[in-house]
Each structure stands twice: as C-alpha cells, then as structure tokens.
Amino acid sequence: MAIKEIFPMKPAGIIKHLDLLRPIYSKTSAYGHFGRNDPDFTWERTDKVEALKNMLNI
C-alpha cells in the first residue's frame, strides 16, 4: 500500500514521474538500464527512501 501512495502506478503517471519522454535511451543501449550513476536515468533515484521508511515506520 505504501508504494501505491508514494509512486504513481498508472502508465501516464510513471512516464511523468520519471520524465521518460526525453531522448535518453541511446545511453541505455550499452551497459544496460540499471545500476548506473547517470543523472538522466531517473529510475535509479533513491529520493523516495525516507518517505517509504516513514510510511512503514522503519
């Protein structure tokens, strides 16, 4: 339930939240999509960790 309250779950919301309509995908063609420190890879952000911890009382 905490995930649904913090992150958008509809496709349009995910696209907006992660700013996915930018031309960044050629960067992902080499070395993959995950585990990289590139500011353009918005899906790698950890800015919601504290909000999740607070929701889950951790």
CNS distance restraints for C-alpha pairs under 8 A (distance, minus, plus):
assign (resid   1 and name CA) (resid   5 and name CA) 6.51 0.50 0.50
assign (resid   2 and name CA) (resid   6 and name CA) 6.27 0.50 0.50
assign (resid   2 and name CA) (resid  52 and name CA) 6.65 0.50 0.50
assign (resid   2 and name CA) (resid  55 and name CA) 6.10 0.50 0.50
assign (resid   2 and name CA) (resid  56 and name CA) 7.17 0.50 0.50
assign (resid   3 and name CA) (resid   7 and name CA) 5.74 0.50 0.50
assign (resid   3 and name CA) (resid  52 and name CA) 7.40 0.50 0.50
assign (resid   4 and name CA) (resid   8 and name CA) 6.53 0.50 0.50
assign (resid   4 and name CA) (resid   9 and name CA) 6.49 0.50 0.50
assign (resid   6 and name CA) (resid  48 and name CA) 7.61 0.50 0.50
assign (resid   6 and name CA) (resid  51 and name CA) 7.37 0.50 0.50
assign (resid   6 and name CA) (resid  52 and name CA) 7.37 0.50 0.50
assign (resid   7 and name CA) (resid  14 and name CA) 7.79 0.50 0.50
assign (resid   8 and name CA) (resid  13 and name CA) 5.11 0.50 0.50
assign (resid   8 and name CA) (resid  14 and name CA) 5.59 0.50 0.50
assign (resid   8 and name CA) (resid  17 and name CA) 7.27 0.50 0.50
assign (resid   9 and name CA) (resid  13 and name CA) 6.50 0.50 0.50
assign (resid   9 and name CA) (resid  14 and name CA) 6.33 0.50 0.50
assign (resid  10 and name CA) (resid  14 and name CA) 6.21 0.50 0.50
assign (resid  11 and name CA) (resid  15 and name CA) 6.15 0.50 0.50
assign (resid  12 and name CA) (resid  16 and name CA) 6.19 0.50 0.50
assign (resid  13 and name CA) (resid  17 and name CA) 5.90 0.50 0.50
assign (resid  14 and name CA) (resid  18 and name CA) 5.98 0.50 0.50
assign (resid  15 and name CA) (resid  19 and name CA) 5.63 0.50 0.50
assign (resid  15 and name CA) (resid  20 and name CA) 5.05 0.50 0.50
assign (resid  15 and name CA) (resid  21 and name CA) 6.99 0.50 0.50
assign (resid  16 and name CA) (resid  20 and name CA) 6.73 0.50 0.50
assign (resid  16 and name CA) (resid  21 and name CA) 8.00 0.50 0.50
assign (resid  18 and name CA) (resid  42 and name CA) 5.41 0.50 0.50
assign (resid  18 and name CA) (resid  43 and name CA) 6.30 0.50 0.50
assign (resid  19 and name CA) (resid  42 and name CA) 7.28 0.50 0.50
assign (resid  24 and name CA) (resid  28 and name CA) 7.56 0.50 0.50
assign (resid  24 and name CA) (resid  40 and name CA) 6.88 0.50 0.50
assign (resid  25 and name CA) (resid  29 and name CA) 6.89 0.50 0.50
assign (resid  26 and name CA) (resid  30 and name CA) 7.84 0.50 0.50
assign (resid  28 and name CA) (resid  32 and name CA) 5.22 0.50 0.50
assign (resid  28 and name CA) (resid  33 and name CA) 5.09 0.50 0.50
assign (resid  29 and name CA) (resid  33 and name CA) 7.71 0.50 0.50
assign (resid  33 and name CA) (resid  41 and name CA) 7.89 0.50 0.50
assign (resid  34 and name CA) (resid  44 and name CA) 7.08 0.50 0.50
assign (resid  35 and name CA) (resid  44 and name CA) 7.05 0.50 0.50
assign (resid  36 and name CA) (resid  41 and name CA) 7.72 0.50 0.50
assign (resid  36 and name CA) (resid  44 and name CA) 7.37 0.50 0.50
assign (resid  37 and name CA) (resid  41 and name CA) 7.66 0.50 0.50
assign (resid  37 and name CA) (resid  44 and name CA) 7.59 0.50 0.50
assign (resid  41 and name CA) (resid  45 and name CA) 7.71 0.50 0.50
assign (resid  48 and name CA) (resid  52 and name CA) 6.23 0.50 0.50
assign (resid  49 and name CA) (resid  53 and name CA) 6.17 0.50 0.50
assign (resid  50 and name CA) (resid  54 and name CA) 6.10 0.50 0.50
assign (resid  51 and name CA) (resid  55 and name CA) 6.19 0.50 0.50
assign (resid  52 and name CA) (resid  56 and name CA) 6.14 0.50 0.50
assign (resid  53 and name CA) (resid  57 and name CA) 5.77 0.50 0.50
assign (resid  53 and name CA) (resid  58 and name CA) 4.87 0.50 0.50
assign (resid  54 and name CA) (resid  58 and name CA) 6.33 0.50 0.50
